[in-house]
């Protein structure tokens, strides 16, 4: 029986890896096509575009694995079905449940590996890719990013509001404006600094102009440097620069805590966190869904038809997931419910279909 488990597992593994390689290659190619228009901007050349696209590969692997697991399982089991090997196994006393367990063992092992990539390599390579791309396309060689928003980046830190226009490779800022309010929400100071660096747990502002607002007068101060204590730190700023879905679970947790400390809405990031936590369930549902199709309605069709059905299921899951996520954000539905409902529905669908073929 161990030989049968190994044989089924290796066949399904090959199918998943082939599909994953094809999907990642396709998305990488389209990503490079998108970058071609930017080649020639400042110092962003062909080699930089190739490097950027290559650094995005770990994220593509993480994003595309559930779909690849579904299509690959259909492909691998479909090959066994077309060669009548599954029929022989069934005649030898191997149950459909046993075959499903063999498939799930491989699927769960791959899921754990891909999750490790998604939590470590993908966020780091993605942030480095964005940083490298921004440096190469910026007008100044030592500038990492000028925020694409018209009015820069805004953040809140307790009673203070911060506007930042530039972020540098060392984590420092350029073009900072700090608005300080008291507990009664009265503006008490406006501070402008040309640069800021983070040292020993606090910010050091350089070339500072500070306007202190009092009931009867406004006092202006010019300082070469001054310190500023804040919850906001370079790591949190790096988190803000990238999209929530590109962050690790730890990065999302840190930023959610920061938002809650400052009384800001963290629903979008909580949804992204729960989406990450539901990843094993999504992959399991996709793999499990392939099994009843092979022993049911797709047992005698071509490989192309199986791939088509798998693609339609993948698109259907993606549409359902995106729809429920957006509805959840609009109507303030619990993020855990919005993230977990689609994979649970598909897993229930797989179990219902499984009962019909067992």
N, C-alpha and C positions, 0 to 999 in steps of 0.2 A: 504493500500500500504506500510505503514511503516513496518508492520509485514512481508511482502514479502521481502522488502529490508533487514530486519534484518535476515531473514531466509537464504536468498542467501548469505549474508555477512558472517554469522556464518559458513555456509557450506564451502565456499571458504577459510575462515580463518583457519578452521580445516585442510583442504587439504594442504595449504601452510605450516602450522606449522609442520604437519606430515612429509612432504617432507624435510623441512629444518632440522628437527631433525635427519632424516635418513642420509642426506648428511653430516651434521656436524659430526655426529657420525662416519660415514665412513672415512672421512678425518682425524678425530682425531685418529682413530685406525691406519690408515696408517702412520700418523705422529709418533705415539708411536713406531710402528715397525721400522721406520727409526732411532729412538733414541736408540733402544736396542743395536745396535752395539757400541754406545758410553758409555754405562753404564760400570763403572769400571775405566774410565779415571780420574785419580787424585781423586777429591772428588765428582765426578758426579755419583750418585747412582740411584737406582730405584725411590726413592721419588723425587729426582731432575728431573728425566725424566718425571714423572707424572705431576709435577708442571709446567714444561716447556710446555708440551702438553696442559695442562689445560689453561695456559695463552694465548695460541694461538687460543682458541675457539672464542673469540670476532672477530678476524680477519677472521676466517672461516665463521662466520655468515655474515659478511659484504660482503665477496667475493662471497659467494654462494647464497645470497638472490635472485638476479635476476633469476637465474636458478630455484630456489625453487618456486619463484612466478609463473613462467610459468608452471612448472610441477604440482604445487599445484592447480592452477586455472583449469588446465585440469582435475585433479583428482576430485576436488570439483564439478565443473559443469558437469563432466562426470557421477558422481553418481546421480545427479539430472536428467540427461538425461536418464540414464538407468532405473530409477524408474518412468519415464514418468512425472515427476513433472514439467519439463520445458514445456512440451506439454500442461499440464493443465494450467500453467501460461499464455502461449500464447493464449489459448482458452478463458481465463478470461479477455483478453484485455491488458496483460502486454507485451509491445513491447521489441524487442531485445535490443534497445537502452537503455531502462529502466533497463534491466537486466545488461547490460554493465556498466551503471553508478553505480549500486549496488556493482558490483565486483570492480570497480576502487576506490570506496570510501574506501573499506577495504585495497586494495593494496597500495594506497597512504598513508594511516595512518601507515601501517607497514613499508613502505619505509622511512618515516620520523623517525620512531623509530630506524630503522637499521642505517640510516645515522647518528643519534646521537651517536650510538654505534661506528660507524666507525670513527667519528671525535674526540671522547673523550676516550672511554675505550680501543678500539682496538690499537691505537698507543702507549698509555701508557703501556698497558699490554705487547705488543709486544717488546717494548724497554726494559722493565724490564726482560722479558723472555730471551732476548739475553744477557743482562748484567749478569743475574744469571747463565746462562749456561756457559758463558765465564769465570766467576769467578770460578765456580766449576771445569772446565776443565783446568784452567791455572796451571802452575807449582808453582806459588807463591800465597799464600792465599789472599793477599791484592791486587792482580793485577786483573783488570777487563777484559782487552782484550789486546792481542797482535794481531795486525792486520794480517790477513791471507795473505796479499800480501807479496811477497818475500822482497820487499824493503820498507815495511811500508806504511804509508799513507802520501800522498803529498797534499799540499794546497798552494794556492797563496793568498797573502794579499798585495794589492797595488803593490809595487816594490819588495816585499819580497817573498821568497819561503820557505816553512816550511816542514820538514820531521819529522814525529812522529811515534815512534815504539810502544808505550804503552799508554793506557788510563786507569786511575784509577777510583774507585767508586765515589770519591768526585769530579770528573770532571777534575782532574789534569792529566798531561802528564808525561811520562818518556821516555828518549832517544830522545831528541829534537835537531835537527840541523836547524839553521836559516841562510839562504843565503840572504844577503842584497845587492840590486842593486840600482844604481842611475838612474836618468831619461834617461841617455844615455845608459842604460843597461850594465854598467860596474860593475863588482863585487867589492864591497868595504868592505865587512866584512863577516866572517863566524863565527857563534856562536854555540857552543855545550853546552848543559845543561843536567845534569842528571835528573832533575825533574823540573816541572813548575806547579804553582797553580794560580788560577784566583781570584783576590781580588780587590774589589773597582773599577771594570771596567777596570783593566789592569792585565797583566800577570807578575808574579814574578818568575824569573828563578833562580834556585839554583845550586851551584857547577858549575860555568860557566867558560868555556875557550873561549875567544874571540880573533879572528885573524883579525886585521884591515889591510886591503890591501891598500897601498899607491903606487904612481908611482915609488918610489925609494926604498921602504922597506916594510916589513911586521912586524907589531908589535903584540906581543902576550900578552894577559892579562888573569890573573886568578882571578876570583871574587867569593866571597862566595855567593853573590846574586846580582841581578840587575833587573830592571823593563823593560817591553816591552809593548808598546802600539800597539794594533792591533784591526782590525775589527773582526777578528776571535774570537769566544767565545765558551765556553763549549757546549752551546745549539746547535750551528751550527755543532760542531764536532759530537754530538750525532745524529744529522740528517744524517750526512754523513755515520755513521756506519750502518744504516739500509737502506733497499731498498726504492726507491721513492714511490712505491705503498703501503708501510707500514706507510707512514707519513700522518698526518692530513693536511687539506687544509692550515691551518695557518703555519704549519711547512714548507710546500712546498713553500709558498709565501715568507717566510723569507729567505730560502736558494736560491730561484731564485733571490731575490734582492741582496743577497751577491755575487752570481756569476756574475750578471750584473755589479755590482760595480767594479769587478775585471776583466772585459772584457772576461769572460769565457762563454763557450757554456752552455746555460740553457735549451736547447730544450727537453732533456729527462725529466727534472723536470716540465717543462711547460706542456708537454704531460700528465704527471701523474696528474697535477693539473686539467687540463681540463677533464680528465677521471673521476676525482672525482666530478667535477661540473656537468657532464653529467649523473651522477648516477640516479637521479629521472627520466630522460628521458628513460634510459635503462630499469628500473623497469617497468615504464608505458608501454613501448613497449612490454615487455615480457608478462605482464598481458593481455594487449589488444589483443595480437596475439592469445591467447587461445580461445577467444570468438567466432570468426568466424569458428574455427575448430569444436567446439562443435555443432554449428547450421548448419554446412556444412558437409564436408566429413567424420567427425568422430562421427556423431550423433548416429550411430548404431554399433560401434565397441566396443571391450572389453577395460577394464581399462589398461591392459598391452600394447595394441596397442597405446593407447593415451600417455602413459608414454614413449614409444619408439619414437613416433613422437616428443614429447616435448624434449626428450634428443637429438634427431638429430637437432632440431632447436637451442637448447642451444649450441651444439658443433659447428654448422654452424655460429652462432653469434660470438662465441669465436674465431674461425679461421679467420673470416672476420675482427674482431676487431684487432687481433694480426697482421694480414697481413698489414692492412692499417697503423697501428702504426709504424711498422718497415719500411715500404715504406716511411712514412712521415719523419722519422728520417734520413733515408739515403738520400732522395732528398730534405731535408729542407722544407717540406710542412708545412703550418701553423698548429701548434699543435691543435688549436681549431677545425679546419676542420677535422683532422685525428681522433679526439676523438668523435666528434658529428656525423660524417657521418654514421657509422654503426647503431646506434640507430634510426637515422632519416630514414634510408632505411628500417629498420624492422618495424617502425611505419607506413610508407607509405604502406608497404606490408600488414600490418594489416588492414589499412583503405580500401585498394582495396578489400581485401577479405571480409571485413565487408559489403561493398556495395552490394556484390553478395548475401548475405544471408538476408539482411534487406528487 
